Amino acid sequence: MERPKVIGFIGLGNMGAPMASNLLKAGFPVVVWNRTESKARPLVEKGATWADGPRHLAEKSDVVITMLEDARAVREVLLGAEGVVAAKHPNLRIIDMSTISPKDSRDIAQQVADRGMIMIDSPVSGSVKAAADASLTVLVGGEPEVVESVLPILRAMGKNVFHLGPNGMGCYMKLVNNVVLAASLAGFSEAFVLGKKAGLPPQQMLDVILQGSARSPLLEFKGKAIVDRNFAPTFALRLMRKDLGLALETGSQTQVPMPITAFLNELHQAAIAGGLADRDWSAIVQVFEGLAGVS
Ligand SMILES: NC(=O)c1ccc[n+]([C@@H]2O[C@H](COP(=O)([O-])OP(=O)(O)OC[C@H]3O[C@@H](n4cnc5c(N)ncnc54)[C@H](OP(=O)(O)O)[C@@H]3O)[C@@H](O)[C@H]2O)c1
């Protein structure tokens, strides 16, 4: 399959903007569209071309990448009346990098195929820093020859690219990954509040944990955010709640009971009810602080 020349990028949020920027740095011509146009300006200043909507963007591109909030957004942008599939562009390749469920991803890929285009799923592990450093882990599901043809693009945004099988398998892997993350940070948060209420200094608690076998890159990064009380969003709490919901839904479809995920989902729901939806996901510690009467 022919190597892509022009890349269209849709969804310039916390993750999409630095990812698109890395494609420019790697020398790809990049066309961009974002629902809120102002977020595209820094990329246009770096050399990207603005398109007046998903259809126009697709007409100018060899490959289209979407990095959007959820499946609803992906459906609107790809399948809507002025969406990507409305472009006259047979065999256009679409890489959806948003975190959505395997079921939604396969359904959207089928509708894309019915319109003569090809979609693969390619969600990522790693947050804004990894997106900026081009060190994301990229989790791919799709036909081997399509995946092969877009590898240079994926490698411009990520350090490790795993092709995990046919359509939907990247999405499955992403949900597996995020359940582990949510369980880890909730466990840390509960224990952290126990120590805090007893009077242990927060920074020292983190220092001790990071010297022992509970050490992890997650705690280096999010543990520090908790100690510093820095809840400016790099991964919004509402997005982690979305992913836990997707894991539960997928578990239900595949008859996998997920009692821990159900509990985590409720904790994140409590955080959202308490006004933390748009704070960073590490603000989950505030739910435990509330339960323990710790400010
Ligand atoms: N942040 C992380 O650490 C992280 C890590 C790995 C994966 N993810 C996943 O990556 C995806 C993007 O995350 P993010 O943190 O970049 O989120 P974000 O900053 O909230 O950006 C979301 C993007 O989706 C767009 N969008 C939402 N609804 C839309 C709609 N109906 N039509 C068109 N565009 C729409 C937003 O447009 P506007 O700018 O107009 O709002 C924005 O460009 C999510 O699926 C998330 O779960 C995030």
The ligand as an SDF file (V2000), in Angstrom:
LIG
                    3D

 48 52  0  0  0  0  0  0  0  0999 V2000
   -5.1310   13.0680   28.2520 N   0  0  0  0  0  0  0  0  0  0  0  0
   -4.5540   11.8860   28.3680 C   0  0  0  0  0  0  0  0  0  0  0  0
   -3.6520   11.6840   29.2080 O   0  0  0  0  0  0  0  0  0  0  0  0
   -4.9630   10.7410   27.4700 C   0  0  0  0  0  0  0  0  0  0  0  0
   -4.0660    9.6680   27.3470 C   0  0  0  0  0  0  0  0  0  0  0  0
   -4.3940    8.6170   26.5000 C   0  0  0  0  0  0  0  0  0  0  0  0
   -5.6050    8.6240   25.8060 C   0  0  0  0  0  0  0  0  0  0  0  0
   -6.4870    9.6660   25.9840 N   0  0  0  0  0  0  0  0  0  0  0  0
   -7.7490    9.6280   25.2030 C   0  0  0  0  0  0  0  0  0  0  0  0
   -7.5230   10.4400   24.0490 O   0  0  0  0  0  0  0  0  0  0  0  0
   -8.7450   11.1050   23.6730 C   0  0  0  0  0  0  0  0  0  0  0  0
   -8.5080   12.6190   23.7070 C   0  0  0  0  0  0  0  0  0  0  0  0
   -8.1190   12.9760   25.0230 O   0  0  0  0  0  0  0  0  0  0  0  0
   -7.6450   14.4590   25.4200 P   0  0  0  0  0  0  0  0  0  0  0  0
   -7.0910   14.3700   26.7790 O   0  0  0  0  0  0  0  0  0  0  0  0
   -6.8740   15.0590   24.2930 O   0  0  0  0  0  0  0  0  0  0  0  0
   -9.0870   15.1540   25.5160 O   0  0  0  0  0  0  0  0  0  0  0  0
   -9.4700   16.7080   25.3700 P   0  0  0  0  0  0  0  0  0  0  0  0
   -8.3210   17.5800   25.6850 O   0  0  0  0  0  0  0  0  0  0  0  0
  -10.7510   16.8580   26.1240 O   0  0  0  0  0  0  0  0  0  0  0  0
   -9.7760   16.8280   23.7940 O   0  0  0  0  0  0  0  0  0  0  0  0
  -10.9160   16.2310   23.2440 C   0  0  0  0  0  0  0  0  0  0  0  0
  -10.9790   16.5690   21.7600 C   0  0  0  0  0  0  0  0  0  0  0  0
  -12.2060   16.0230   21.2220 O   0  0  0  0  0  0  0  0  0  0  0  0
  -12.9140   17.0840   20.5520 C   0  0  0  0  0  0  0  0  0  0  0  0
  -14.3470   16.8100   20.5810 N   0  0  0  0  0  0  0  0  0  0  0  0
  -15.1000   16.4270   21.6460 C   0  0  0  0  0  0  0  0  0  0  0  0
  -16.3980   16.2510   21.2560 N   0  0  0  0  0  0  0  0  0  0  0  0
  -16.4430   16.5500   19.9430 C   0  0  0  0  0  0  0  0  0  0  0  0
  -17.4800   16.5500   18.9700 C   0  0  0  0  0  0  0  0  0  0  0  0
  -18.7360   16.1940   19.2940 N   0  0  0  0  0  0  0  0  0  0  0  0
  -17.1830   16.9100   17.7040 N   0  0  0  0  0  0  0  0  0  0  0  0
  -15.9130   17.2620   17.3600 C   0  0  0  0  0  0  0  0  0  0  0  0
  -14.8780   17.2850   18.2300 N   0  0  0  0  0  0  0  0  0  0  0  0
  -15.1380   16.9170   19.5070 C   0  0  0  0  0  0  0  0  0  0  0  0
  -12.5200   18.3320   21.3200 C   0  0  0  0  0  0  0  0  0  0  0  0
  -12.8360   19.4890   20.5650 O   0  0  0  0  0  0  0  0  0  0  0  0
  -12.9060   20.9320   21.3030 P   0  0  0  0  0  0  0  0  0  0  0  0
  -11.5040   21.4040   21.3670 O   0  0  0  0  0  0  0  0  0  0  0  0
  -13.7900   21.7430   20.4240 O   0  0  0  0  0  0  0  0  0  0  0  0
  -13.5130   20.6970   22.6750 O   0  0  0  0  0  0  0  0  0  0  0  0
  -11.0150   18.0920   21.4830 C   0  0  0  0  0  0  0  0  0  0  0  0
  -10.3240   18.3430   20.2910 O   0  0  0  0  0  0  0  0  0  0  0  0
   -9.8150   10.6190   24.6780 C   0  0  0  0  0  0  0  0  0  0  0  0
  -10.5170    9.5440   24.1020 O   0  0  0  0  0  0  0  0  0  0  0  0
   -8.9820   10.1670   25.8830 C   0  0  0  0  0  0  0  0  0  0  0  0
   -9.6790    9.1820   26.6370 O   0  0  0  0  0  0  0  0  0  0  0  0
   -6.1570   10.7350   26.7730 C   0  0  0  0  0  0  0  0  0  0  0  0
  1  2  1  0
  2  3  2  0
  2  4  1  0
  4  5  1  0
  4 48  2  0
  5  6  2  0
  6  7  1  0
  7  8  2  0
  8  9  1  0
  8 48  1  0
  9 10  1  0
  9 46  1  0
 10 11  1  0
 11 12  1  0
 11 44  1  0
 12 13  1  0
 13 14  1  0
 14 15  2  0
 14 16  1  0
 14 17  1  0
 17 18  1  0
 18 19  2  0
 18 20  1  0
 18 21  1  0
 21 22  1  0
 22 23  1  0
 23 24  1  0
 23 42  1  0
 24 25  1  0
 25 26  1  0
 25 36  1  0
 26 27  1  0
 26 35  1  0
 27 28  2  0
 28 29  1  0
 29 30  1  0
 29 35  2  0
 30 31  1  0
 30 32  2  0
 32 33  1  0
 33 34  2  0
 34 35  1  0
 36 37  1  0
 36 42  1  0
 37 38  1  0
 38 39  2  0
 38 40  1  0
 38 41  1  0
 42 43  1  0
 44 45  1  0
 44 46  1  0
 46 47  1  0
M  CHG  2   8   1  16  -1
M  END
$$$$
